[in-house]
Amino acid sequence: MSNILITSAGRRVSLVKAFIKELKLIDEQGQVFVTDALPELSAAAQVAHKAFEICKIDSNRYIDVLYKICIENKVEVIIPTLDTELPILSENYEKFLEANIKIVLSDKALIKKSRNKLKTHKLFEKIGVSTSKIYSKNKYKLPLFIKPKNGSNSSENYIIKSKNQISKYMLESRSLYFFEYLDHDLYDEYTCDLYYSKASDLKCVIPRKRVEIRAGEVSKGITKKNEVKRYLEKIFSSLKGARGCITVQVFMHKVNKEIKGIEINPRFGGGFPLSYLAGGNYPKWIIWEYILNKNLDYYDDWKADLLMLRYDDEILVNDYKD
């Protein structure tokens, strides 16, 4: 029996359902588990085969608790979902591997670069990808975009169009940096799902054009086979240390088609369900590689121009005691 554990499940109902569906096709007895700090209030925990309560990621007990859950429930593969858990899981990768528990995870160096926006910019530049300018706080050009050096979920992101919008806190904060603002009237924004094999070879690229964002995640998006796809296939054909699903955020100029790199996140993104429904079966490929030890061919037969319109749904829990 092959069991998979998805950490920090939260609202990732579609991701959990995808792994349940794909695992069942190769192992009827296989189960998909999740962990969450409050599983009784996690929508994804309600659809998993079983949910486990776990301490916060910054607790010094986190790894021991996670390891115990995996051993007791014969977990074979772990799928991380949060930026903040990637560093601690990478530090303990070998501990789990010695127990034949495989974490689908990029290496430490790539995780460190992706967590730091300045290091991400340097990585883009090293591989030949243009980036938005980084301004000093006493010499900048309006409009500009302010965001933390280490951050996720669009927390503390600010679009600044006039000087009086810049607060003392923004100027004095050592965590906030000033970046060139890429106007959506001039640029289209893409979040691209890339799949890398265990050998860090690119096996699929699916660009998702962002139409509308809510709380840092795409709520309306379209799959595109265009210049972005061809560009990423060329530039990112091999990315040292990359494994599993990697999301790359870029902007493409609407007229001259110039592409600028913004972020790299070595994990499943919130908008991945669109790529999956378009034919990018990353859950199946993870099962093939990490459980069945199969090799993968490059996959390009996914559906372009597929529009996703996300909406809120309800999961009801009977007899819940507050």
NUBAPA-591898 format. One record per residue: x, y, z of N, C-alpha, C in turn. Coordinates in steps of 0.05 Angstrom, whole numbers, padded with zeros to 5 digits, always signed. Layout:
<sites>
XYZXYZXYZ...
</sites>
This chain:
<sites>
+00017-00024+00000+00000+00000+00000+00018+00025+00000+00012+00043-00019+00027+00068-00021+00011+00091-00010+00023+00105+00010+00010+00128+00022+00025+00154+00017+00010+00175+00013+00021+00202+00007+00011+00221+00028+00029+00239+00037+00022+00259+00057+00026+00287+00045+00005+00303+00046+00006+00331+00037+00006+00349+00062+00027+00365+00065+00030+00381+00089+00016+00408+00086+00009+00420+00109-00004+00446+00110-00027+00448+00090-00045+00430+00092-00066+00426+00071-00084+00450+00068-00093+00462+00090-00110+00486+00089-00134+00483+00071-00134+00500+00049-00156+00501+00030-00150+00486+00004-00129+00470+00004-00121+00457-00022-00137+00432-00028-00163+00436-00029-00181+00413-00035-00175+00401-00062-00172+00417-00083-00168+00407-00110-00142+00391-00111-00121+00400-00098-00096+00385-00099-00098+00358-00085-00112+00357-00062-00116+00332-00048-00133+00313-00065-00154+00323-00077-00171+00306-00094-00156+00295-00117-00138+00312-00129-00122+00303-00152-00104+00279-00144-00091+00281-00121-00073+00260-00113-00089+00235-00106-00113+00238-00094-00130+00215-00088-00138+00201-00113-00146+00216-00133-00155+00204-00159-00132+00189-00172-00108+00202-00174-00086+00190-00188-00074+00166-00173-00073+00168-00147-00062+00145-00131-00080+00121-00133-00106+00125-00134-00125+00103-00135-00121+00087-00161-00112+00100-00182-00109+00086-00208-00086+00066-00208-00066+00071-00189-00044+00052-00188-00044+00035-00163-00059+00043-00143-00061+00028-00118-00088+00033-00104-00105+00014-00107-00132+00016-00096-00132+00021-00066-00112+00010-00053-00110+00012-00023-00095+00037-00014-00082+00051-00032-00066+00074-00025-00083+00096-00014-00072+00112+00005-00087+00133+00017-00071+00160+00016-00086+00182+00016-00075+00208+00016-00082+00221+00043-00061+00227+00059-00065+00240+00085-00057+00270+00083-00065+00285+00103-00057+00313+00104-00050+00320+00133-00033+00340+00136-00029+00352+00163-00038+00381+00162-00045+00391+00185-00053+00419+00188-00053+00426+00217-00048+00452+00223-00048+00460+00251-00076+00459+00263-00096+00462+00246-00124+00461+00255-00140+00444+00235-00136+00418+00235-00150+00402+00214-00180+00403+00215-00191+00408+00238-00220+00410+00240-00231+00434+00225-00214+00454+00220-00222+00478+00206-00209+00480+00178-00198+00458+00169-00185+00457+00142-00204+00442+00123-00211+00456+00101-00228+00444+00081-00215+00419+00069-00189+00421+00063-00175+00398+00050-00175+00374+00069-00174+00379+00095-00173+00357+00114-00198+00340+00114-00220+00353+00105-00246+00338+00105-00248+00319+00081-00232+00324+00060-00234+00306+00036-00211+00286+00035-00191+00289+00052-00169+00269+00053-00178+00244+00066-00163+00222+00062-00170+00197+00076-00167+00200+00106-00147+00216+00114-00144+00221+00143-00128+00246+00146-00134+00261+00167-00120+00286+00173-00107+00285+00201-00083+00296+00203-00068+00296+00228-00063+00325+00237-00068+00330+00262-00061+00356+00274-00031+00357+00279-00019+00379+00273+00010+00382+00276+00016+00410+00287+00038+00412+00301+00046+00438+00312+00054+00457+00290+00058+00483+00297+00066+00503+00277+00094+00496+00266+00099+00505+00242+00124+00498+00228+00149+00509+00243+00146+00531+00257+00169+00543+00272+00173+00530+00299+00157+00510+00306+00162+00495+00331+00185+00477+00329+00201+00474+00350+00224+00456+00349+00215+00426+00350+00189+00422+00352+00178+00395+00352+00168+00387+00325+00167+00405+00306+00153+00401+00280+00163+00376+00266+00189+00374+00262+00201+00352+00247+00196+00325+00261+00199+00324+00287+00195+00299+00302+00166+00290+00300+00147+00309+00302+00119+00302+00300+00112+00292+00272+00122+00306+00252+00117+00298+00224+00129+00271+00218+00153+00266+00228+00167+00241+00224+00151+00218+00236+00141+00222+00261+00126+00202+00275+00100+00195+00260+00086+00216+00249+00062+00212+00234+00068+00194+00209+00090+00201+00196+00097+00186+00172+00104+00157+00178+00119+00152+00199+00127+00125+00206+00103+00108+00214+00086+00119+00231+00063+00105+00241+00042+00099+00220+00042+00115+00198+00021+00112+00178+00033+00103+00151+00058+00094+00151+00071+00082+00128+00070+00101+00104+00077+00126+00108+00077+00146+00087+00102+00142+00070+00098+00142+00044+00121+00138+00025+00130+00164+00012+00111+00183+00009+00118+00208-00005+00105+00231+00010+00121+00253+00013+00111+00278+00025+00110+00300+00004+00088+00314+00003+00084+00337-00015+00082+00362+00001+00103+00379+00002+00101+00405+00017+00085+00425+00001+00072+00444+00015+00056+00464+00001+00061+00493+00009+00077+00497+00030+00082+00524+00040+00111+00532+00037+00116+00557+00030+00144+00567+00028+00159+00564+00054+00145+00569+00076+00159+00570+00102+00168+00543+00112+00156+00521+00101+00164+00494+00110+00187+00483+00093+00192+00495+00070+00212+00484+00052+00240+00483+00064+00250+00505+00077+00277+00504+00089+00280+00482+00110+00261+00480+00128+00265+00460+00149+00262+00431+00139+00246+00427+00118+00244+00401+00106+00270+00394+00091+00281+00414+00078+00306+00409+00063+00329+00402+00083+00329+00414+00106+00349+00408+00126+00347+00380+00137+00323+00369+00135+00318+00342+00147+00311+00321+00125+00317+00328+00100+00311+00311+00078+00323+00282+00081+00348+00281+00089+00362+00255+00092+00349+00238+00114+00341+00251+00136+00329+00237+00158+00304+00221+00149+00288+00233+00132+00264+00220+00122+00272+00199+00101+00291+00205+00084+00299+00187+00063+00310+00161+00074+00324+00163+00097+00335+00139+00110+00313+00120+00118+00289+00131+00123+00266+00114+00130+00249+00108+00105+00260+00113+00081+00247+00108+00056+00222+00126+00052+00224+00150+00063+00203+00170+00060+00214+00192+00042+00203+00195+00018+00213+00213-00002+00198+00240-00001+00212+00262+00004+00200+00288+00003+00204+00299-00025+00183+00307-00039+00185+00318-00066+00193+00347-00062+00219+00352-00064+00231+00377-00055+00255+00384-00071+00258+00410-00078+00283+00420-00091+00305+00421-00070+00330+00425-00080+00352+00425-00061+00354+00451-00045+00371+00451-00024+00373+00474-00006+00380+00500-00019+00399+00498-00038+00408+00523-00051+00386+00537-00067+00370+00521-00082+00348+00533-00097+00326+00544-00078+00321+00530-00057+00301+00539-00037+00309+00566-00025+00335+00568-00018+00345+00593-00006+00343+00616-00026+00349+00611-00051+00348+00632-00072+00319+00640-00077+00301+00621-00076+00273+00628-00082+00260+00643-00058+00269+00638-00034+00258+00651-00011+00266+00681-00009+00288+00688-00021+00299+00715-00020+00296+00728-00047+00279+00749-00049+00273+00762-00074+00298+00773-00088+00317+00782-00072+00342+00793-00084+00359+00771-00097+00360+00748-00083+00375+00725-00093+00360+00713-00118+00334+00715-00118+00318+00705-00141+00325+00722-00165+00327+00748-00161+00335+00766-00183+00362+00759-00194+00381+00753-00176+00408+00745-00185+00407+00719-00200+00390+00700-00192+00388+00675-00206+00377+00679-00234+00356+00696-00236+00345+00702-00262+00367+00714-00280+00382+00733-00270+00403+00747-00286+00424+00727-00294+00431+00708-00277+00452+00689-00282+00444+00671-00306+00418+00664-00308+00410+00646-00329+00400+00661-00354+00402+00688-00353+00395+00705-00376+00367+00715-00378+00353+00717-00355+00326+00727-00355+00326+00756-00345+00313+00774-00359+00311+00801-00351+00293+00803-00326+00297+00823-00309+00282+00826-00285+00273+00855-00282+00254+00860-00263+00247+00888-00257+00270+00900-00242+00274+00927-00245+00296+00941-00231+00291+00941-00201+00314+00941-00186+00313+00945-00157+00323+00972-00151+00307+00989-00138+00315+01017-00132+00326+01019-00104+00343+01039-00100+00351+01047-00073+00328+01064-00062+00327+01066-00036+00305+01081-00023+00308+01111-00025+00331+01120-00035+00334+01149-00038+00337+01157-00068+00334+01137-00085+00334+01143-00114+00317+01122-00128+00292+01130-00134+00273+01111-00146+00256+01126-00167+00241+01110-00182+00224+01122-00202+00195+01112-00197+00176+01132-00197+00148+01125-00193+00135+01119-00220+00115+01101-00220+00106+01085-00198+00126+01063-00191+00124+01052-00167+00141+01031-00159+00125+01010-00143+00138+00987-00139+00125+00965-00124+00142+00958-00100+00130+00958-00077+00145+00951-00052+00136+00924-00043+00156+00907-00037+00150+00881-00026+00173+00871-00008+00168+00853+00010+00189+00843+00028+00209+00826+00014+00234+00826+00024+00255+00809+00013+00247+00780+00015+00236+00773+00038+00225+00746+00042+00196+00748+00047+00179+00737+00030+00150+00739+00034+00135+00721+00016+00109+00718+00022+00092+00701+00005+00063+00710+00009+00045+00700-00008+00017+00706-00007+00011+00736-00009+00028+00751-00023+00024+00780-00027+00023+00796-00001+00034+00785+00020+00035+00800+00046+00054+00823+00044+00045+00846+00053+00061+00871+00053+00071+00879+00025+00054+00875+00006+00060+00885-00021+00044+00911-00026+00058+00931-00037+00046+00957-00041+00052+00968-00069+00032+00978-00082+00036+00993-00107+00036+01022-00100+00058+01036-00106+00061+01064-00098+00061+01081-00124+00042+01100-00125+00040+01117-00149+00047+01146-00143+00048+01154-00117+00056+01181-00110+00073+01180-00085+00091+01199-00083+00111+01199-00061+00098+01199-00033+00075+01212-00031+00063+01214-00004+00051+01187+00005+00051+01167-00012+00042+01140-00004+00064+01125+00010+00089+01135+00008+00111+01121+00020+00113+01129+00050+00109+01111+00068+00109+01116+00096+00137+01114+00108+00140+01125+00132+00165+01123+00146+00173+01093+00151+00153+01077+00156+00158+01049+00160+00170+01036+00135+00159+01042+00112+00169+01031+00087+00198+01039+00082+00205+01064+00089+00232+01074+00085+00252+01062+00104+00243+01057+00129+00261+01047+00150+00262+01017+00152+00242+01003+00142+00241+00974+00144+00264+00961+00128+00279+00944+00141+00301+00930+00128+00291+00906+00112+00266+00899+00116+00255+00876+00101+00241+00884+00075+00233+00910+00073+00219+00919+00049+00238+00931+00029+00234+00923+00003+00251+00933-00019+00234+00947-00040+00246+00966-00055+00232+00981-00076+00239+00969-00103+00219+00961-00118+00223+00949-00144+00208+00965-00166+00218+00963-00190+00204+00974-00213+00176+00963-00215+00157+00980-00220+00129+00972-00223+00123+00965-00252+00113+00941-00256+00106+00932-00283+00076+00935-00286+00068+00955-00301+00040+00963-00304+00025+00941-00320+00002+00933-00309-00015+00913-00322-00027+00924-00348-00027+00950-00352-00036+00961-00377-00016+00955-00399+00009+00951-00391+00031+00946-00410+00040+00917-00411+00037+00903-00389+00047+00876-00386+00024+00857-00379+00026+00832-00389+00009+00810-00379+00025+00794-00359+00011+00785-00338+00025+00770-00317+00019+00740-00320+00040+00724-00317+00037+00695-00320+00048+00681-00295+00034+00661-00285+00045+00642-00267+00048+00616-00281+00072+00605-00283+00077+00582-00300+00084+00557-00283+00070+00535-00287+00076+00511-00273+00096+00494-00289+00119+00490-00278+00140+00474-00291+00143+00448-00275+00146+00426-00289+00151+00400-00275+00180+00391-00281+00195+00385-00259+00222+00376-00262+00224+00347-00251+00239+00331-00266+00243+00303-00257+00262+00303-00233+00267+00279-00223+00285+00276-00200+00314+00284-00208+00319+00283-00235+00346+00291-00245+00346+00321-00252+00326+00335-00245+00324+00364-00250+00321+00371-00280+00310+00353-00296+00305+00359-00324+00276+00367-00327+00272+00388-00344+00245+00399-00349+00228+00379-00365+00204+00373-00355+00186+00354-00368+00160+00367-00377+00154+00391-00368+00129+00404-00377+00130+00433-00369+00118+00451-00386+00115+00479-00380+00086+00487-00387+00072+00497-00367+00044+00506-00372+00041+00535-00361+00042+00555-00379+00037+00583-00370+00008+00588-00365+00002+00600-00343-00025+00608-00337-00027+00639-00336-00040+00651-00355-00043+00680-00356-00063+00688-00334-00054+00706-00317-00071+00716-00295-00090+00737-00305-00116+00731-00301-00137+00750-00308-00146+00765-00284-00149+00751-00261-00158+00764-00237-00145+00750-00213-00137+00765-00193-00124+00754-00169-00141+00760-00145-00142+00741-00126-00155+00746-00101-00138+00734-00078-00130+00751-00059-00114+00743-00036-00088+00729-00045-00076+00740-00067-00050+00729-00076-00052+00705-00094-00076+00694-00098-00079+00671-00115-00096+00678-00139-00092+00664-00161-00107+00670-00185-00136+00659-00181-00155+00676-00188-00183+00668-00187-00195+00664-00215-00182+00677-00234-00189+00673-00262-00163+00672-00278-00160+00651-00294-00135+00647-00309-00140+00632-00335-00121+00634-00353-00123+00620-00379-00096+00607-00386-00097+00582-00394-00072+00568-00403-00064+00579-00431-00038+00583-00435-00029+00594-00461-00005+00580-00472-00006+00573-00497+00018+00563-00511+00028+00586-00529+00045+00602-00518+00054+00626-00532+00084+00631-00527+00093+00656-00530+00121+00663-00527+00132+00656-00499+00115+00658-00479+00123+00652-00452+00132+00622-00450+00115+00605-00460+00121+00576-00460+00147+00570-00474+00150+00580-00498+00174+00575-00514+00199+00586-00501+00196+00609-00488+00219+00622-00475+00228+00605-00451+00208+00597-00434+00215+00581-00411+00226+00554-00418+00216+00542-00439+00226+00516-00447+00256+00518-00455+00263+00540-00466+00291+00545-00474+00309+00552-00450+00300+00571-00435+00317+00582-00413+00318+00562-00389+00295+00549-00383+00293+00532-00360+00294+00502-00366+00306+00495-00389+00307+00467-00396+00319+00449-00375+00337+00461-00360+00349+00447-00336+00354+00468-00315+00344+00463-00291+00348+00482-00269+00360+00467-00246+00384+00473-00239+00399+00458-00219+00384+00456-00192+00380+00432-00184+00367+00427-00158+00337+00427-00158+00324+00433-00181+00295+00434-00183+00283+00406-00184+00262+00401-00169+00248+00376-00170+00218+00380-00165+00202+00364-00179+00173+00366-00175+00162+00392-00188+00140+00402-00177+00127+00426-00187+00141+00451-00179+00148+00468-00198+00161+00494-00193+00144+00515-00206+00136+00536-00192+00121+00558-00204+00140+00581-00210+00139+00591-00234+00155+00614-00242+00137+00636-00251+00140+00659-00238+00122+00682-00245+00138+00701-00263+00125+00708-00286+00138+00727-00305+00117+00747-00315+00127+00769-00326+00111+00789-00339+00120+00790-00368+00100+00792-00387+00108+00795-00415+00095+00820-00426+00112+00837-00439+00102+00862-00450+00082+00856-00473+00060+00871-00473+00039+00865-00492+00046+00871-00521+00065+00889-00525+00073+00897-00552+00099+00884-00561+00121+00889-00547+00146+00879-00556+00153+00851-00546+00135+00840-00529+00138+00812-00519+00162+00808-00501+00174+00829-00491+00196+00826-00472+00186+00812-00447+00202+00793-00437+00194+00777-00414+00212+00784-00391+00200+00789-00367+00215+00795-00343+00207+00775-00321+00228+00764-00308+00223+00745-00286+00218+00759-00260+00200+00748-00244+00192+00761-00219+00198+00742-00195+00188+00718-00196+00191+00700-00173+00194+00671-00182+00207+00655-00165+00207+00626-00168+00198+00614-00141+00179+00596-00142+00170+00583-00118+00171+00553-00122+00189+00539-00108+00192+00510-00112+00172+00493-00097+00147+00496-00106+00124+00481-00094+00100+00484-00112+00079+00470-00105+00053+00473-00119+00042+00501-00113+00033+00516-00133+00020+00541-00129-00010+00538-00125-00023+00558-00115-00052+00557-00110-00068+00554-00136-00057+00562-00159-00072+00561-00184-00066+00535-00200-00051+00516-00187-00044+00492-00202-00068+00476-00212-00091+00476-00199-00114+00461-00210-00120+00466-00239-00115+00491-00249-00119+00497-00277-00100+00480-00295-00075+00479-00287-00055+00464-00303-00063+00434-00302-00072+00424-00280-00079+00396-00277-00103+00390-00295-00123+00407-00295-00147+00403-00311-00142+00406-00341-00120+00421-00347-00113+00424-00375-00097+00400-00385-00089+00382-00367-00074+00358-00376-00047+00355-00364-00038+00375-00348-00012+00373-00335-00014+00356-00310-00011+00330-00313-00017+00311-00291+00007+00308-00273+00015+00329-00259+00038+00328-00242+00035+00308-00219+00011+00306-00207+00007+00285-00186+00014+00257-00196+00004+00251-00220+00010+00224-00231+00040+00221-00236+00053+00242-00246+00082+00239-00252+00098+00236-00226+00089+00249-00205+00103+00245-00179+00100+00217-00170+00076+00205-00172+00071+00177-00165+00088+00159-00182+00090+00164-00208+00106+00148-00226+00136+00149-00218+00145+00173-00213+00174+00176-00206+00181+00166-00178+00166+00174-00158+00174+00170-00131+00163+00144-00118+00143+00132-00131+00132+00107-00121+00138+00084-00140+00133+00088-00166+00137+00067-00186+00165+00067-00198+00181+00088-00193+00208+00090-00204+00208+00090-00234+00189+00103-00247+00188+00104-00276+00202+00130-00286+00212+00129-00310+00223+00152-00323+00201+00167-00338+00204+00193-00341+00184+00209-00355+00194+00220-00381+00176+00222-00401+00182+00236-00425+00172+00264-00423+00182+00282-00441+00172+00309-00441+00142+00309-00450+00126+00325-00437+00097+00325-00442+00088+00353-00452+00075+00353-00475+00066+00378-00486+00037+00377-00496+00023+00356-00490-00003+00352-00501-00025+00362-00482-00020+00385-00470-00041+00397-00453-00057+00417-00468-00080+00424-00457-00099+00441-00471-00094+00471-00466-00090+00485-00489-00086+00514-00487-00112+00529-00488-00112+00554-00480-00136+00571-00481-00159+00560-00464-00152+00547-00442-00172+00537-00423-00175+00558-00401-00199+00568-00399-00205+00589-00379-00215+00576-00353-00204+00584-00331-00213+00575-00304-00226+00599-00290-00250+00595-00280-00264+00615-00264-00269+00602-00237-00254+00610-00217-00256+00598-00190-00278+00611-00174-00289+00595-00156-00311+00606-00139-00309+00591-00112-00322+00603-00092-00323+00590-00066-00343+00568-00065-00336+00546-00052-00355+00524-00048-00356+00518-00018-00374+00501-00010-00378+00495+00018-00372+00466+00024-00358+00462+00046-00354+00435+00057-00366+00435+00085-00385+00418+00090-00399+00418+00115-00389+00395+00133-00386+00401+00159-00377+00382+00178-00400+00378+00199-00410+00354+00200-00432+00349+00218-00423+00345+00247-00440+00354+00265-00435+00350+00294-00410+00363+00304-00402+00386+00292-00378+00400+00300-00382+00414+00327-00364+00410+00346-00366+00422+00373-00346+00445+00374-00355+00469+00377-00338+00493+00379-00328+00495+00408
</sites>
